[in-house]
Amino acid sequence: MDRYNLVSFLGLFALCALAWLVSSNRRRVRLRVVTWGIVAQLVFGAFVFRIPAGSRSFLWLSDAVVKLLGAASAGAHFCFGPLALSPGQEGSLGFILVCQAFPTIVFFAALMELLYFIGLMPLVIRQFARLFARVMGVSGAEALCTASNIFVGIESTTTVLPYLKGMTRSELCTILTAGLATIASSVLGLYVMLLQHDFPHIAGHLISASLLSAPAALVMSKLLLPETETPATLGREVTGYYERPDNALEAVIRGATNGGKLALGIIVMLLALLGIVALINLGLDVFARAVARTTGWSVSLRLENLLAVVFYPLALLLGMPPADAWQVARLLGMRAIMTEVPAYQELNRLMAAGAFLHARSAVLAAYALCGFTHVASVAIFVGGTAALAPNQTRALSRVAGRAFVAATLACLMTAAVAGTFFGCGSPLFGQ
C-alpha cells in the first residue's frame, strides 16, 4: 500500500475520532452504526476500485451519463442556439454556465421522475434502505430517506413525510446530514459538464461518491448526535411516500418543473452568495492593505483562504500530498461558503492549468467536494423540512449546525475511501 493510501485509510478513523470528540453524548454512540458504516464503505470501495467487474460497471455508468448529457443538450441547443455549444465545438462562444450546464438539471430531474413513475427508483431505493436498516441498525424512516438522497435532493424528505412529525432529534439530524452529504442526480450532470473535458470518467467517480456518502452520513450523524430516544420506526421497514402521477407525461412535466425550480434556485444562490463573499473579501482586502502599511507584512485575508486554514489539516488527513493540500483546502473553503459549483469550476481550472503535482489530489478533491455541504443548503434543507413538519422547526434549527459538521466530515470520509484505493490499477483512475 502506498504511504498516501495508508494515510487515507487511517484518516477514516481519525475523522470518526474527531466527530466522536465533539459528540453531544459520547457514551451513547453505538459502535454498530460506526463499524458497519465503515465496513460498508470499504467493501463498496473495493468493489468499485479493486474488482474488475465493479470497475467495468462504473465505467459503463460513466459512459452512459455522458451519452445522456448528449441527449440533454438537444433541448439546450434548441432554446439557446450557439450559446449552448460547448467549448471546442464549431461556433462555440465559450463556456456559459446557464446555457450549457443548467439545462442538464431540468433533463435529469425529468428523467428521474419518469424512473420513479415506472417503479424502478422506488425498488432500488428500497433495497438500499433495507441494507442500512438491517446492517447498521438505524430506524426504517432515516434509512429510507438516506437511501433516497443517493438519487434525489431535498424532495427525498417527502418519502418519509408520514413519519417526520414524530422523529427524534437524532433522526432529524440524520435527515439533514444525508441531504447535505450526498448529491441529487439532477445536479450530477451539471458537475460532469464542468469537469468532463479534463477529468476522464468523472461521472463514474461522482456516482460512486454519492453512494459512498450515504453510509458516511449515517456514521457521522450518529457520532455527532447519537440516538437517546426510541424512534417510532426502529426495527421496521417503511414504505416511501410518493404521489404518483396519472401518466408518464405528467411525470416528465412534474420532474422538469421541479428541475427548473432547482436550476433557478442555484442561479439565485450563486448571484447572492458570490456577491456577498466578494463584498466581504473587499473589506478583508482593505484591512490586509492597512496591516501591510503598518507592519510591512503582506498577507491574504480572503474568506476562502481563512477557511482553508481550517480545512488544511483535514486535507492532509485524507492522504492529500502536502504540496497540493493547500489548494484542496481552498476548494473546500470555497464550497462551504460559495456552494460546490464555483468550487468545481475552480477545480477544473486548476486541472487545466496543471496546478496539481500529484494525480490523486484532483481525484480526492472531486470526492470531497461532492455534496451540498454549504451554508445556503443548510437553510434550504432546514426550511424545506420545517415546511413539511412545522412542529419540528425548533428541533431542526437546533440540530442544523451539527448536521452541517457531520455532512462535511462525511464528504471528507468519502474522499478518504477513494484515497485508500487510489493507484490500485482501476480503470476509473485511468490506470
Residue pairs with C-beta under 8 A, 6 or more apart in sequence:
1 9
2 422
2 423
4 319
4 320
4 321
4 358
4 360
4 419
4 422
5 319
5 419
5 420
5 421
5 422
5 423
6 319
7 316
7 317
7 318
7 319
7 419
8 318
8 319
8 364
8 415
8 416
8 417
8 418
8 419
8 420
8 422
9 319
9 416
9 419
9 420
11 317
11 318
11 319
11 412
11 416
11 419
12 38
12 41
12 413
12 416
12 417
12 420
13 38
14 317
15 220
15 314
15 317
15 409
15 412
15 413
15 416
16 34
16 38
16 219
16 220
16 223
16 413
18 409
19 219
19 220
19 223
19 224
19 405
19 406
19 409
20 26
20 29
20 223
22 224
22 405
23 29
23 223
23 224
23 225
23 226
24 224
24 225
24 226
24 402
25 225
25 226
25 228
28 226
28 227
28 228
29 222
29 223
29 226
30 137
30 222
30 226
30 227
32 136
32 137
33 136
33 137
33 138
33 218
33 219
33 222
34 219
34 222
34 223
36 135
36 136
36 137
36 215
37 136
37 215
37 216
37 218
37 219
38 219
40 131
40 135
40 136
40 215
41 212
41 215
41 216
41 413
41 414
41 417
42 417
42 420
44 208
44 211
44 212
44 215
44 417
45 212
45 417
45 418
45 420
45 421
46 54
46 421
47 54
48 54
48 55
48 58
48 208
48 421
48 426
48 428
49 55
49 418
49 421
49 422
49 424
49 426
49 428
49 429
50 421
50 424
50 426
55 426
55 427
55 428
56 427
58 201
58 204
58 207
58 208
58 428
59 201
59 204
59 427
59 428
61 203
61 204
61 207
62 201
62 202
62 203
62 204
62 205
62 207
62 428
63 203
64 203
65 188
65 189
65 192
65 203
65 204
65 207
66 192
66 196
66 203
68 107
68 108
68 111
68 189
69 104
69 189
69 192
69 193
69 196
71 107
72 103
72 104
72 107
72 108
72 189
73 84
73 86
73 100
73 103
73 104
75 103
75 106
75 107
76 84
76 99
76 100
76 103
76 104
77 84
77 85
79 103
80 99
80 103
82 91
82 92
82 93
83 93
83 96
83 99
83 100
84 96
84 99
84 100
84 103
85 91
85 92
85 93
85 100
86 92
86 95
86 100
86 193
87 94
87 95
87 197
88 197
97 341
97 345
98 267
100 193
101 189
101 190
101 193
101 194
102 190
102 263
102 266
102 267
103 263
104 186
104 189
104 190
104 192
104 193
105 186
105 187
105 189
105 190
105 259
105 262
105 263
105 266
106 186
106 256
106 259
106 260
106 263
107 189
107 256
107 259
108 185
108 186
108 187
108 188
108 189
108 259
109 185
109 186
109 255
109 256
109 258
109 259
109 260
109 262
110 252
110 253
110 255
110 256
110 259
111 185
111 255
112 121
112 151
112 152
112 185
112 186
112 255
113 245
113 251
113 252
113 254
113 255
113 256
113 258
114 248
114 251
114 252
114 255
115 121
116 122
116 242
116 251
117 244
117 245
117 248
117 251
118 248
121 151
122 240
122 242
124 151
125 144
125 147
125 148
125 150
125 151
125 159
125 240
126 144
126 147
126 240
128 146
128 147
128 150
128 214
129 140
129 143
129 144
129 146
129 147
129 148
129 237
129 238
130 143
130 237
132 138
132 143
132 146
132 147
132 214
132 215
132 218
133 139
133 140
133 143
133 144
133 235
133 237
136 143
136 215
136 218
138 146
138 174
138 218
138 222
139 171
139 231
139 232
139 233
139 234
139 235
139 236
140 233
140 234
140 235
140 236
140 237
140 238
141 160
141 163
141 167
141 171
141 231
141 232
141 233
141 238
142 160
142 167
142 171
142 174
142 175
142 178
142 218
142 231
142 233
144 159
144 160
144 238
144 240
145 156
145 157
145 159
145 160
145 174
145 175
145 178
146 174
146 178
146 214
146 217
146 218
147 214
148 156
148 159
148 240
149 156
149 178
149 179
149 181
149 182
149 184
149 214
149 217
150 182
150 210
150 211
150 214
151 184
151 185
152 184
152 185
152 186
153 179
153 183
153 184
153 186
153 187
153 262
153 372
154 179
154 380
154 381
154 384
155 258
156 178
156 179
157 164
157 175
157 179
157 381
157 384
157 385
157 388
158 241
158 242
158 388
159 240
159 241
159 242
160 167
160 175
160 238
160 240
160 241
161 241
161 388
162 241
163 232
163 233
163 238
164 385
164 388
164 389
164 392
165 389
165 391
165 392
166 232
167 175
167 231
167 232
167 389
167 392
168 227
168 228
168 229
168 230
168 231
169 225
169 229
169 395
169 398
169 399
170 221
170 222
170 225
170 226
170 227
170 228
170 229
170 231
171 227
171 231
172 385
172 392
172 395
172 396
172 399
173 221
173 224
173 225
173 399
173 402
173 403
173 406
174 217
174 218
174 221
174 222
175 385
176 378
176 381
176 382
176 385
176 396
176 399
176 400
176 403
176 407
177 217
177 218
177 220
177 221
177 403
177 406
177 407
177 410
178 214
178 217
178 218
178 221
179 372
179 377
179 381
179 407
180 217
180 371
180 372
180 373
180 377
180 378
180 381
180 403
180 404
180 407
181 213
181 214
181 216
181 217
181 220
181 371
181 372
181 373
181 406
181 407
181 410
181 411
181 414
182 210
182 213
182 214
182 217
182 371
182 372
183 191
183 206
183 209
183 210
183 213
183 370
183 371
183 372
184 262
186 259
186 262
187 262
187 266
188 203
188 206
188 207
188 210
190 341
191 202
191 206
191 340
191 344
191 370
192 202
192 203
192 206
194 341
194 344
194 345
194 348
195 202
195 344
195 347
195 348
195 351
195 366
196 202
196 203
197 348
197 352
198 348
198 351
198 352
199 205
199 348
199 351
199 362
199 366
200 430
201 427
201 428
201 430
202 366
204 428
205 363
205 366
205 367
205 418
205 428
206 366
206 370
208 418
208 428
209 366
209 367
209 370
209 414
209 418
210 370
212 367
212 414
212 417
212 418
213 370
213 371
213 410
213 411
213 413
213 414
216 410
216 411
216 413
216 414
216 417
217 406
217 407
217 410
219 410
219 413
220 406
220 407
220 409
220 410
220 413
221 403
221 406
221 410
223 406
224 402
224 405
224 406
225 399
225 402
225 406
245 251
245 254
265 380
266 339
266 341
269 339
269 376
270 338
270 339
270 341
270 342
273 337
273 338
273 339
273 375
273 376
274 338
274 342
277 303
277 304
277 337
277 338
280 303
281 302
281 303
284 301
284 302
284 303
284 306
285 301
285 302
287 301
288 298
288 299
288 300
288 301
291 297
291 299
292 298
292 299
303 333
303 337
304 330
304 333
304 334
304 337
304 338
305 330
305 333
306 333
307 329
307 330
307 332
307 333
307 334
307 336
307 337
308 326
308 329
308 330
308 332
308 333
309 329
310 329
310 333
311 328
311 329
311 330
311 332
311 333
312 325
312 326
312 329
314 329
314 332
314 412
315 325
315 326
315 328
315 329
315 332
315 368
316 322
316 325
317 412
317 416
318 328
318 364
318 368
318 412
318 415
318 416
318 419
319 360
319 364
319 416
319 419
319 420
319 422
320 328
320 360
320 361
320 364
320 419
321 357
321 358
321 360
321 361
323 357
323 358
324 356
324 357
324 358
324 361
325 361
327 350
327 355
327 356
327 361
327 365
328 361
328 364
328 365
328 368
330 346
331 343
331 346
331 347
331 365
331 368
331 369
332 343
332 368
332 369
334 342
334 343
334 346
335 343
335 369
335 373
335 374
336 373
336 374
336 375
336 408
337 374
337 375
338 374
339 372
339 374
339 376
339 377
340 369
340 370
340 371
340 372
340 373
340 374
343 369
344 366
344 369
347 362
347 365
347 366
347 369
350 356
350 362
351 362
356 362
359 429
359 430
360 419
360 422
360 423
363 418
363 422
363 429
364 415
364 418
364 419
364 422
365 415
367 411
367 414
367 415
367 417
367 418
368 411
368 412
368 414
368 415
369 411
370 411
370 414
371 407
371 410
371 411
372 381
372 407
373 404
373 407
373 408
373 411
375 404
378 400
378 403
378 404
381 403
382 396
382 397
382 400
385 392
385 396
386 392
386 393
386 396
386 397
422 429
423 429
423 431
424 431
425 431
